[in-house]
């Protein structure tokens, strides 16, 4: 197991290095935005003395590397500064929205992962059948459309008829059932977007193993096709399936921006769009760093789990 732990340590080190580079890109990209932040806050009628005072209070008169180091060390301690639009700590703004985004991502994952695995297994079991062809056609269709198009189609079909609300309103006094009902359309949109990829990968991974000698031996012993897939093919196909599931789970957290805007969902994506509109740079930097951290963390988790599920890596000769 020593080489496995060494591999995991290398992946973790690479992940931290990736996060460092991403943080540098995020901070540098906001520096390249046109205009002056102090003038944007005060307006065009502000005097030079007032602009200079605001720049000094915000630390904008410091060199780039000094501001980046201060921001990075503050972010590591959970301090992202204050919002420029309402003078509240950025962490307070994020804390009220992060739970909503995680809830929507978990809701969509609970729908998408079992559905995609079941469809992938059934498509592999009934390979080249009508079910296989229809499911593949539906998967290719759903994955070809952008999220906002799928969202508006669902609004047209389900919200216009009064079945589900087109605006995802959240209330602290609502029950779990009411919350699930209110957020069903955004969760269904994310489910349709990510299910196709996971389903096709599950199908391909299982089909690649069906011609293996041990699968043929299991069939010759008289095992049913479903038992052959579930007991012999699926455990050995876990590595690619885990990778694609983790990647799509990362997308559910980082790719909710468009879906949250369409359904006016009070999550991090909506907060980021509003902050970009108001040029609230500290909030934009914090949300972008959180999205990047979630994506890198889930990718690292996928690498570690796929490594641990691969017997050839665990028992290397």
SULCOR-V401813 format. One record per run of one state. SS is the DSSP state (hx for helix, st for strand, lp for the rest). FROM is the first residue (numbers start at 0). TO is the last residue. If there is no record, write none. Layout:
ss->SS from->FROM to->TO
ss->SS from->FROM to->TO
//
This chain:
ss->lp from->0 to->0
ss->hx from->1 to->30
ss->lp from->31 to->35
ss->hx from->36 to->41
ss->lp from->42 to->46
ss->hx from->47 to->57
ss->lp from->58 to->62
ss->hx from->63 to->75
ss->lp from->76 to->80
ss->st from->81 to->81
ss->lp from->82 to->87
ss->st from->88 to->88
ss->hx from->89 to->124
ss->lp from->125 to->128
ss->hx from->129 to->143
ss->lp from->144 to->145
ss->hx from->146 to->158
ss->lp from->159 to->174
ss->hx from->175 to->181
ss->lp from->182 to->182
ss->hx from->183 to->208
ss->lp from->209 to->211
ss->hx from->212 to->219
ss->lp from->220 to->223
ss->hx from->224 to->235
ss->lp from->236 to->236
ss->hx from->237 to->253
ss->lp from->254 to->255
ss->hx from->256 to->261
ss->lp from->262 to->266
ss->hx from->267 to->276
ss->lp from->277 to->279
ss->hx from->280 to->307
ss->lp from->308 to->309
ss->hx from->310 to->313
ss->lp from->314 to->316
//
